[in-house]
Amino acid sequence: MAFKTVARDRAGMVDILAENLSGKAVMSADGTELGDLYNITMNLESGELNHLLVSPHEQLRSERVDFDVDEMGRLRVPVANVQAVKDYIVVAR
């Protein structure tokens, strides 16, 4: 699944995504709760979404994760890994 916004609607789409997804729990497809969505990074020129920044749950900090981590310890989950968005954001590891 790929998320992409249309350039002329970029600001509105980002606001809608931020409102609906902010703080939503992120879970891997195997059922492991990874953490809570902190933010979404995007290419401002194309409107393409790049990564979900996920604040990891405490118990996950001691586990090996398959995602890059930013300077604040948040997981950088590629948007291409998103499988579903419902009660949780489900991502492939």
BELPEPE-V620240 format. One record per residue. N is the residue number from 1. SS is DSSP state (h for helix, s for strand, l for the rest). PHI is phi in whole degrees, -180 to 180 (* if undefined). Layout:
n=N ss=SS phi=PHI
n=N ss=SS phi=PHI
This chain:
n=1 ss=l phi=*
n=2 ss=l phi=-123
n=3 ss=l phi=-101
n=4 ss=s phi=-151
n=5 ss=l phi=-105
n=6 ss=l phi=-84
n=7 ss=h phi=-52
n=8 ss=h phi=-70
n=9 ss=h phi=-106
n=10 ss=h phi=-55
n=11 ss=h phi=-62
n=12 ss=h phi=-65
n=13 ss=h phi=-66
n=14 ss=h phi=-62
n=15 ss=h phi=-62
n=16 ss=h phi=-64
n=17 ss=h phi=-61
n=18 ss=h phi=-61
n=19 ss=h phi=-65
n=20 ss=h phi=-82
n=21 ss=h phi=-109
n=22 ss=l phi=-54
n=23 ss=l phi=80
n=24 ss=l phi=-66
n=25 ss=s phi=-70
n=26 ss=s phi=-115
n=27 ss=s phi=-130
n=28 ss=s phi=-78
n=29 ss=l phi=-62
n=30 ss=l phi=-87
n=31 ss=l phi=97
n=32 ss=l phi=-76
n=33 ss=s phi=-77
n=34 ss=s phi=-88
n=35 ss=s phi=161
n=36 ss=s phi=-119
n=37 ss=s phi=-63
n=38 ss=s phi=-97
n=39 ss=s phi=-164
n=40 ss=s phi=-128
n=41 ss=s phi=-95
n=42 ss=s phi=-149
n=43 ss=l phi=-84
n=44 ss=l phi=-68
n=45 ss=l phi=-76
n=46 ss=l phi=-95
n=47 ss=l phi=83
n=48 ss=s phi=-73
n=49 ss=s phi=-79
n=50 ss=s phi=-105
n=51 ss=s phi=-138
n=52 ss=s phi=-93
n=53 ss=s phi=-97
n=54 ss=s phi=-116
n=55 ss=s phi=-78
n=56 ss=s phi=-72
n=57 ss=l phi=-69
n=58 ss=h phi=-53
n=59 ss=h phi=-65
n=60 ss=h phi=-79
n=61 ss=l phi=-60
n=62 ss=l phi=-90
n=63 ss=l phi=-89
n=64 ss=l phi=-79
n=65 ss=l phi=-115
n=66 ss=l phi=-95
n=67 ss=l phi=-120
n=68 ss=s phi=-64
n=69 ss=s phi=-124
n=70 ss=l phi=-82
n=71 ss=l phi=-64
n=72 ss=l phi=-98
n=73 ss=l phi=86
n=74 ss=l phi=-84
n=75 ss=s phi=-73
n=76 ss=s phi=-105
n=77 ss=s phi=-97
n=78 ss=s phi=-58
n=79 ss=h phi=-58
n=80 ss=h phi=-61
n=81 ss=h phi=-83
n=82 ss=s phi=-69
n=83 ss=s phi=-106
n=84 ss=s phi=-160
n=85 ss=s phi=-132
n=86 ss=l phi=-139
n=87 ss=l phi=-66
n=88 ss=l phi=-120
n=89 ss=s phi=-94
n=90 ss=s phi=-99
n=91 ss=s phi=-128
n=92 ss=l phi=-81
n=93 ss=l phi=-92
